[in-house]
Amino acid sequence: LESAFPARLAMQRDLSLSPEKELPPWKRRKIQTQSLQIVGLTGTIGSGKGTAAEFLVAQGFQHVRIRDVLAQAVEQSGGTS
């Protein structure tokens, strides 16, 4: 019977919430939304930018090297890279 007490307390907590009140953190559902997050990595040679970029790619980020973007822009404008 003692093990059922927390469940009863949780039920009472559920009933005490009204729609006007904000839900407590343990009751909130995480809603998947797509948002644009831009992370810039800067640092000197050997500071770990590549390692940090590999970690972010593993977390689902897209890796864009500004060097590649600039080289493509120069080629498109007729210059040399």
Backbone hydrogen bonds, N-H to C=O, Kabsch-Sander energy under -0.5 kcal/mol:
donor,donor_aa,acceptor,acceptor_aa,energy
4,A,1,L,-0.7
5,F,1,L,-0.6
5,F,2,E,-0.9
8,R,4,A,-2.1
9,L,5,F,-2.6
10,A,6,P,-2.4
11,M,7,A,-2.2
12,Q,8,R,-2.3
13,R,9,L,-2.2
14,D,10,A,-2.2
15,L,11,M,-2.2
16,S,12,Q,-1.6
17,L,13,R,-0.6
17,L,14,D,-0.9
21,K,18,S,-1.4
27,K,24,P,-2.1
28,R,24,P,-0.8
28,R,25,P,-0.6
31,I,29,R,-0.6
32,Q,30,K,-0.6
33,T,31,I,-0.6
35,S,33,T,-0.6
37,Q,35,S,-0.6
39,V,37,Q,-0.5
42,T,40,G,-0.5
47,S,44,T,-1.7
52,A,48,G,-2.5
53,A,49,K,-2.5
54,E,50,G,-2.4
55,F,51,T,-2.0
56,L,52,A,-2.3
57,V,53,A,-2.4
58,A,54,E,-2.1
59,Q,55,F,-1.1
60,G,57,V,-1.6
61,F,56,L,-2.5
64,V,62,Q,-0.6
66,I,64,V,-0.6
69,V,65,R,-1.8
70,L,66,I,-2.8
71,A,67,R,-2.2
72,Q,68,D,-2.1
73,A,69,V,-1.9
74,V,70,L,-2.3
75,E,71,A,-2.3
76,Q,72,Q,-2.3
77,S,73,A,-1.5
78,G,75,E,-1.1
79,G,74,V,-2.0
